[in-house]
Amino acid sequence: MPKNADEMLEFAAAHAKDLAAPGLSPRPQRKVAVLSCMDTRIDLFPMLGLERGDAHVIRNAGGLVTDDAIRSLSASQRLLGTEEIVVVMHEGCGLSGASEDDFRRQLAEDGVLPNWRLGAFSDLEATLHHSLDRLRTARELPHRENVRGFVFDPEDGSLREVDAPER
Amino acid sequence: MPKNADEMLEFAAAHAKDLAAPGLSPRPQRKVAVLSCMDTRIDLFPMLGLERGDAHVIRNAGGLVTDDAIRSLSASQRLLGTEEIVVVMHEGCGLSGASEDDFRRQLAEDGVLPNWRLGAFSDLEATLHHSLDRLRTARELPHRENVRGFVFDPEDGSLREVDAPER
């Protein structure tokens, strides 16, 4: 019987004083939203120098610009005042080299044919480039001038930019 | 001109040694995925006692069980071995009490009619309950027995469970 959830509740209860942020605004002070992968080796706060109150954090499998990422970013900009987007993908992603067909077959065997694709990719930089292009032309976003893309390598801890914006 | 992205790159470069996790598996060691809101007041690692390597972290506007969250959770379980899901919503969410109509009108004025809804809600606990129900019946997920839902209150730092699982 998994007990992560119980352990998490206990942990939070023991640290409530540190977790309280009374009066901290839901509007990110640094006016930035970060979109990244769900990968277990990524903790964006110590990676990017973020404190609570600074940024919105959006994460999904791959750090892909899905419709739902656009929904979140649109809410971030239109309701809560962010104006800048940073996308963080990474080396060694579980979606890199995965097979859409195998995944789809596995789902079909369980009787489900989803209306989404896994999002497997083979070329990390091309995928990130495509994501940045999509964000820069997304009319759902009022602020699409400041969109930057990084690649994190968990093996050596490096973060490099891919596709610097036109200046 | 926003300079968050540049500052983040500089910060990461100065901390690469701490960010490196050579050999750390992309398969979460605690076999758990956390789904939460993008809210700026939420940092899940110190909230739930997570270390890098422990969990997948999925975040979107609201911490809602969207199709894309199902995609990510499905990848998490089918490709990377997680077996447990913890959903963390929170008090004071930007989507709480927001207007779908106003948001849609704003988008329409910018010439876009998205195929998604904002996800505004009025009843936090009912929304979380609905999310848990959806996950527990989602055949996209091979492991749907251990799904738990929490509500975080950023004002006092408390984390409480909503809708304990049937035992």
HADDOCK unambig.tbl for C-alpha pairs under 7 A between the chains (distance, minus, plus):
assign (segid A and resid 5 and name CA) (segid B and resid 86 and name CA) 6.52 0.50 0.50
assign (segid A and resid 5 and name CA) (segid B and resid 148 and name CA) 6.83 0.50 0.50
assign (segid A and resid 8 and name CA) (segid B and resid 48 and name CA) 4.69 0.50 0.50
assign (segid A and resid 8 and name CA) (segid B and resid 49 and name CA) 6.44 0.50 0.50
assign (segid A and resid 9 and name CA) (segid B and resid 159 and name CA) 6.74 0.50 0.50
assign (segid A and resid 11 and name CA) (segid B and resid 48 and name CA) 6.01 0.50 0.50
assign (segid A and resid 11 and name CA) (segid B and resid 49 and name CA) 6.06 0.50 0.50
assign (segid A and resid 12 and name CA) (segid B and resid 47 and name CA) 5.48 0.50 0.50
assign (segid A and resid 12 and name CA) (segid B and resid 48 and name CA) 5.71 0.50 0.50
assign (segid A and resid 12 and name CA) (segid B and resid 159 and name CA) 6.34 0.50 0.50
assign (segid A and resid 13 and name CA) (segid B and resid 158 and name CA) 6.58 0.50 0.50
assign (segid A and resid 13 and name CA) (segid B and resid 159 and name CA) 6.80 0.50 0.50
assign (segid A and resid 16 and name CA) (segid B and resid 156 and name CA) 6.98 0.50 0.50
assign (segid A and resid 16 and name CA) (segid B and resid 157 and name CA) 4.44 0.50 0.50
assign (segid A and resid 16 and name CA) (segid B and resid 158 and name CA) 5.45 0.50 0.50
assign (segid A and resid 17 and name CA) (segid B and resid 157 and name CA) 6.11 0.50 0.50
assign (segid A and resid 19 and name CA) (segid B and resid 47 and name CA) 6.51 0.50 0.50
assign (segid A and resid 19 and name CA) (segid B and resid 154 and name CA) 6.98 0.50 0.50
assign (segid A and resid 19 and name CA) (segid B and resid 157 and name CA) 4.46 0.50 0.50
assign (segid A and resid 20 and name CA) (segid B and resid 154 and name CA) 5.27 0.50 0.50
assign (segid A and resid 20 and name CA) (segid B and resid 155 and name CA) 5.41 0.50 0.50
assign (segid A and resid 20 and name CA) (segid B and resid 156 and name CA) 4.65 0.50 0.50
assign (segid A and resid 20 and name CA) (segid B and resid 157 and name CA) 3.63 0.50 0.50
assign (segid A and resid 21 and name CA) (segid B and resid 154 and name CA) 5.43 0.50 0.50
assign (segid A and resid 21 and name CA) (segid B and resid 155 and name CA) 5.45 0.50 0.50
assign (segid A and resid 21 and name CA) (segid B and resid 157 and name CA) 6.92 0.50 0.50
assign (segid A and resid 22 and name CA) (segid B and resid 154 and name CA) 6.53 0.50 0.50
assign (segid A and resid 22 and name CA) (segid B and resid 155 and name CA) 4.22 0.50 0.50
assign (segid A and resid 22 and name CA) (segid B and resid 156 and name CA) 6.61 0.50 0.50
assign (segid A and resid 23 and name CA) (segid B and resid 155 and name CA) 6.81 0.50 0.50
assign (segid A and resid 26 and name CA) (segid B and resid 39 and name CA) 6.66 0.50 0.50
assign (segid A and resid 26 and name CA) (segid B and resid 40 and name CA) 6.09 0.50 0.50
assign (segid A and resid 26 and name CA) (segid B and resid 41 and name CA) 6.78 0.50 0.50
assign (segid A and resid 28 and name CA) (segid B and resid 40 and name CA) 5.87 0.50 0.50
assign (segid A and resid 38 and name CA) (segid B and resid 56 and name CA) 5.16 0.50 0.50
assign (segid A and resid 38 and name CA) (segid B and resid 57 and name CA) 4.66 0.50 0.50
assign (segid A and resid 38 and name CA) (segid B and resid 58 and name CA) 5.34 0.50 0.50
assign (segid A and resid 39 and name CA) (segid B and resid 26 and name CA) 6.66 0.50 0.50
assign (segid A and resid 39 and name CA) (segid B and resid 56 and name CA) 5.66 0.50 0.50
assign (segid A and resid 39 and name CA) (segid B and resid 57 and name CA) 6.98 0.50 0.50
assign (segid A and resid 40 and name CA) (segid B and resid 26 and name CA) 6.07 0.50 0.50
assign (segid A and resid 40 and name CA) (segid B and resid 28 and name CA) 5.87 0.50 0.50
assign (segid A and resid 40 and name CA) (segid B and resid 52 and name CA) 5.75 0.50 0.50
assign (segid A and resid 40 and name CA) (segid B and resid 53 and name CA) 4.82 0.50 0.50
assign (segid A and resid 40 and name CA) (segid B and resid 54 and name CA) 6.23 0.50 0.50
assign (segid A and resid 40 and name CA) (segid B and resid 55 and name CA) 5.24 0.50 0.50
assign (segid A and resid 40 and name CA) (segid B and resid 56 and name CA) 4.95 0.50 0.50
assign (segid A and resid 41 and name CA) (segid B and resid 26 and name CA) 6.78 0.50 0.50
assign (segid A and resid 41 and name CA) (segid B and resid 52 and name CA) 5.02 0.50 0.50
assign (segid A and resid 41 and name CA) (segid B and resid 53 and name CA) 5.26 0.50 0.50
assign (segid A and resid 42 and name CA) (segid B and resid 52 and name CA) 6.58 0.50 0.50
assign (segid A and resid 43 and name CA) (segid B and resid 52 and name CA) 6.58 0.50 0.50
assign (segid A and resid 47 and name CA) (segid B and resid 12 and name CA) 5.48 0.50 0.50
assign (segid A and resid 47 and name CA) (segid B and resid 19 and name CA) 6.50 0.50 0.50
assign (segid A and resid 48 and name CA) (segid B and resid 8 and name CA) 4.70 0.50 0.50
assign (segid A and resid 48 and name CA) (segid B and resid 11 and name CA) 6.01 0.50 0.50
assign (segid A and resid 48 and name CA) (segid B and resid 12 and name CA) 5.71 0.50 0.50
assign (segid A and resid 49 and name CA) (segid B and resid 8 and name CA) 6.44 0.50 0.50
assign (segid A and resid 49 and name CA) (segid B and resid 11 and name CA) 6.05 0.50 0.50
assign (segid A and resid 52 and name CA) (segid B and resid 40 and name CA) 5.75 0.50 0.50
assign (segid A and resid 52 and name CA) (segid B and resid 41 and name CA) 5.05 0.50 0.50
assign (segid A and resid 52 and name CA) (segid B and resid 42 and name CA) 6.59 0.50 0.50
assign (segid A and resid 52 and name CA) (segid B and resid 43 and name CA) 6.59 0.50 0.50
assign (segid A and resid 53 and name CA) (segid B and resid 40 and name CA) 4.83 0.50 0.50
assign (segid A and resid 53 and name CA) (segid B and resid 41 and name CA) 5.28 0.50 0.50
assign (segid A and resid 54 and name CA) (segid B and resid 40 and name CA) 6.24 0.50 0.50
assign (segid A and resid 55 and name CA) (segid B and resid 40 and name CA) 5.25 0.50 0.50
assign (segid A and resid 56 and name CA) (segid B and resid 38 and name CA) 5.18 0.50 0.50
assign (segid A and resid 56 and name CA) (segid B and resid 39 and name CA) 5.65 0.50 0.50
assign (segid A and resid 56 and name CA) (segid B and resid 40 and name CA) 4.96 0.50 0.50
assign (segid A and resid 57 and name CA) (segid B and resid 38 and name CA) 4.66 0.50 0.50
assign (segid A and resid 57 and name CA) (segid B and resid 39 and name CA) 6.97 0.50 0.50
assign (segid A and resid 57 and name CA) (segid B and resid 59 and name CA) 6.66 0.50 0.50
assign (segid A and resid 58 and name CA) (segid B and resid 38 and name CA) 5.34 0.50 0.50
assign (segid A and resid 58 and name CA) (segid B and resid 59 and name CA) 4.77 0.50 0.50
assign (segid A and resid 58 and name CA) (segid B and resid 60 and name CA) 5.12 0.50 0.50
assign (segid A and resid 59 and name CA) (segid B and resid 57 and name CA) 6.67 0.50 0.50
assign (segid A and resid 59 and name CA) (segid B and resid 58 and name CA) 4.78 0.50 0.50
assign (segid A and resid 59 and name CA) (segid B and resid 59 and name CA) 4.73 0.50 0.50
assign (segid A and resid 59 and name CA) (segid B and resid 60 and name CA) 6.67 0.50 0.50
assign (segid A and resid 60 and name CA) (segid B and resid 58 and name CA) 5.12 0.50 0.50
assign (segid A and resid 60 and name CA) (segid B and resid 59 and name CA) 6.66 0.50 0.50
assign (segid A and resid 60 and name CA) (segid B and resid 72 and name CA) 5.76 0.50 0.50
assign (segid A and resid 61 and name CA) (segid B and resid 72 and name CA) 4.69 0.50 0.50
assign (segid A and resid 68 and name CA) (segid B and resid 68 and name CA) 6.10 0.50 0.50
assign (segid A and resid 71 and name CA) (segid B and resid 118 and name CA) 6.41 0.50 0.50
assign (segid A and resid 72 and name CA) (segid B and resid 60 and name CA) 5.75 0.50 0.50
assign (segid A and resid 72 and name CA) (segid B and resid 61 and name CA) 4.69 0.50 0.50
assign (segid A and resid 86 and name CA) (segid B and resid 5 and name CA) 6.52 0.50 0.50
assign (segid A and resid 107 and name CA) (segid B and resid 140 and name CA) 6.30 0.50 0.50
assign (segid A and resid 110 and name CA) (segid B and resid 139 and name CA) 6.62 0.50 0.50
assign (segid A and resid 112 and name CA) (segid B and resid 139 and name CA) 6.46 0.50 0.50
assign (segid A and resid 112 and name CA) (segid B and resid 140 and name CA) 6.54 0.50 0.50
assign (segid A and resid 118 and name CA) (segid B and resid 71 and name CA) 6.41 0.50 0.50
assign (segid A and resid 139 and name CA) (segid B and resid 110 and name CA) 6.63 0.50 0.50
assign (segid A and resid 139 and name CA) (segid B and resid 112 and name CA) 6.47 0.50 0.50
assign (segid A and resid 140 and name CA) (segid B and resid 107 and name CA) 6.31 0.50 0.50
assign (segid A and resid 140 and name CA) (segid B and resid 112 and name CA) 6.54 0.50 0.50
assign (segid A and resid 148 and name CA) (segid B and resid 5 and name CA) 6.81 0.50 0.50
assign (segid A and resid 154 and name CA) (segid B and resid 19 and name CA) 6.98 0.50 0.50
assign (segid A and resid 154 and name CA) (segid B and resid 20 and name CA) 5.26 0.50 0.50
assign (segid A and resid 154 and name CA) (segid B and resid 21 and name CA) 5.41 0.50 0.50
assign (segid A and resid 154 and name CA) (segid B and resid 22 and name CA) 6.50 0.50 0.50
assign (segid A and resid 155 and name CA) (segid B and resid 20 and name CA) 5.39 0.50 0.50
assign (segid A and resid 155 and name CA) (segid B and resid 21 and name CA) 5.43 0.50 0.50
assign (segid A and resid 155 and name CA) (segid B and resid 22 and name CA) 4.20 0.50 0.50
assign (segid A and resid 155 and name CA) (segid B and resid 23 and name CA) 6.80 0.50 0.50
assign (segid A and resid 156 and name CA) (segid B and resid 16 and name CA) 6.99 0.50 0.50
assign (segid A and resid 156 and name CA) (segid B and resid 20 and name CA) 4.63 0.50 0.50
assign (segid A and resid 156 and name CA) (segid B and resid 22 and name CA) 6.60 0.50 0.50
assign (segid A and resid 157 and name CA) (segid B and resid 16 and name CA) 4.44 0.50 0.50
assign (segid A and resid 157 and name CA) (segid B and resid 17 and name CA) 6.10 0.50 0.50
assign (segid A and resid 157 and name CA) (segid B and resid 19 and name CA) 4.47 0.50 0.50
assign (segid A and resid 157 and name CA) (segid B and resid 20 and name CA) 3.63 0.50 0.50
assign (segid A and resid 157 and name CA) (segid B and resid 21 and name CA) 6.91 0.50 0.50
assign (segid A and resid 158 and name CA) (segid B and resid 13 and name CA) 6.58 0.50 0.50
assign (segid A and resid 158 and name CA) (segid B and resid 16 and name CA) 5.44 0.50 0.50
assign (segid A and resid 159 and name CA) (segid B and resid 9 and name CA) 6.73 0.50 0.50
assign (segid A and resid 159 and name CA) (segid B and resid 12 and name CA) 6.34 0.50 0.50
assign (segid A and resid 159 and name CA) (segid B and resid 13 and name CA) 6.81 0.50 0.50
